[in-house]
Amino acid sequence: MTDPRTLVLIPARMAATRLPGKPLLDIAGLPMIVHVARRASEAAIGRVAVATDTPEIAEAVTAHGFEAVMTSPDHPSGSDRIFEALGKLDPSQTVQTIVNVQGDLPTIPPGDIAAAVRVLDNPKVDIATLAAEIRKDEEHTNPNVVKLIGSPIGPDRLHALYFTRATAPYGDGPRYHHIGLYAYRRAALESFVKLAPSTLEQREKLEQLRALEAGMRIDAAIVGSVPLGVDTPDDLETARRLLAKH
């Protein structure tokens, strides 16, 4: 049974340059954004809606039985887009947990989405996210693989201390690939969107550092693998192969 206090929002727009029209590209007979909405719905944690500035995306989503909300085309980030969507969908402020699922993750396991929400069972946590242990040697030094540096606080949890594109932490032991899915407490999201971009955020090009620099606590659930993010034609073909099997 879904929780009326939880809202899953999937920001989507047609701005990708490497893969034009990305949200509506066909994967196994469905637009990519619909696959993501299905996965979010299967997590069974709350209401699901796609937040978009593009009528064609909204039409595709609603044609497949999901909810869409139109937002401004001028938002600088997905966080700003979901905050506008939250205000439109929940004017009574019933929702207390907002989950931001990226619209280019058509294979994300529903259980991983639910795992992020469970992190907020700890009342000290402001924002929850996901991480997976890096297992490919080349990813340790790849700046496109964002590393979450954190203190272990259980067999499947990390208290995030920093996020970086550098190879870190130094020395022996696991490193963790950050997965850009977030579950916010409503108050944390309201505070976050009011903050100016921070020094380290601008240096690393990582929005989540704004929250850490403002003193917010971010914890992560450790999951088994990193979901496929579809950014290139090769990624798209991989997604098509994976989802053709289902």
Stockholm file with secondary structure:
# STOCKHOLM 1.0

chainA/1-246         MTDPRTLVLIPARMAATRLPGKPLLDIAGLPMIVHVARRASEAAIGRVAVATDTPEIAEAVTAHGFEAVMTSPDHPSGSDRIFEALGKLDPSQTVQTIVNVQGDLPTIPPGDIAAAVRVLDNPKVDIATLAAEIRKDEEHTNPNVVKLIGSPIGPDRLHALYFTRATAPYGDGPRYHHIGLYAYRRAALESFVKLAPSTLEQREKLEQLRALEAGMRIDAAIVGSVPLGVDTPDDLETARRLLAKH
#=GR chainA/1-246 SS CCCTTEEEEEEECSCCSSSTTGGGCEETTEEHHHHHHHHHHHTCSSEEEEEESCHHHHHHHHHTTCEEEECCTTCSSHHHHHHHHHHHHCTTCCCCEEEECCTTCTTCCHHHHHHHHHHTTSTTCSEEEEEEECCSGGGGSCTTSCEEEEEEEETTEEEEEEEESSCCSCSSSCCEEEEEEEEEEHHHHHHHTTSCCCHHHHHHTCTHHHHHHTTCCEEEEECSSCCCCCCSHHHHHHHHHHHHTC
#=GC SS_cons         CCCTTEEEEEEECSCCSSSTTGGGCEETTEEHHHHHHHHHHHTCSSEEEEEESCHHHHHHHHHTTCEEEECCTTCSSHHHHHHHHHHHHCTTCCCCEEEECCTTCTTCCHHHHHHHHHHTTSTTCSEEEEEEECCSGGGGSCTTSCEEEEEEEETTEEEEEEEESSCCSCSSSCCEEEEEEEEEEHHHHHHHTTSCCCHHHHHHTCTHHHHHHTTCCEEEEECSSCCCCCCSHHHHHHHHHHHHTC
//
